[in-house]
Amino acid sequence: MPKSKRNKSVTLSKTKKKGREHKESIVNSIREAVEKYSSVYVFTFENMRNLKFKEFREQLKLSSRFFLGSNKVMQISIGRSVADEIRPGLHKVSKLLRGDSGLYFTNLPTEEIQRLFNEYEEYDFARTGSVATEKVELKEGPLEQFTHEMEPFLRKQGMPVRLNKGVVELVSDFVVCEEGKPLSPESARILRLLGIKMATFRLNLICRWSPEDFEVYKEGLEDSDVESS
């Protein structure tokens, strides 16, 4: 019997080598982007939606390039201090790569970039663990938006429902979620069925670097965050 490819062992040294090569490729790509593009921005994101982000990136691919991934790898790429930065001032950009963030390289005018990022918002269904932005409560009575086939599924989500002459009926008031509290898997499913979108995918500009200057956009950052050590 031929050996299954799924059971093929991979030595740890090979795995490490591939990981190292991938990181080196990212480092080289970022350093090439520094030379190719006139400006680099740090941006953060809220409620990332990969498909939506891919669409946004496609709109700008002729004049720009995005990098997401390990903040540490991106920091190493441009330099984390005055001593190892690849261009003067880039260590300040490195210091602002925190949490859910990325690098954006572009040749587009600053005003256009600010407009594109500030105007960008995409609404989507919230996922398990997301914080509810409002209280959603269903009142006792018929739920005519649901077909009778859905009654067992709704019961599994904890909803007090029954069939009354073929119509799904809520036998008592039911709170789907409370404002400010994390969504359970059941709450997230019910909100999706109700068509209620509580998640907003946003991109926030943090700073901009060019060979001529450096700007911090996000309010509240301390001077020590961008000063060299």
BELBELFEN-V239313 format. One record per helix or strand of 2 or more residues. SS is the DSSP state (helix for helix, strand for strand). FROM is the first residue (numbers start at 1). LEN is the number of residues. If there is no record, write none. Layout:
# BELBELFEN-V239313
((SS/FROM/LEN) (SS/FROM/LEN))
This chain:
# BELBELFEN-V239313
((helix/5/3) (helix/12/25) (strand/39/8) (helix/50/10) (strand/64/5) (helix/71/8) (helix/90/6) (strand/101/6) (helix/110/10) (strand/121/4) (strand/136/3) (strand/141/2) (helix/148/9) (strand/161/4) (strand/167/4) (strand/174/4) (helix/185/10) (strand/199/12) (strand/214/3) (helix/223/4))
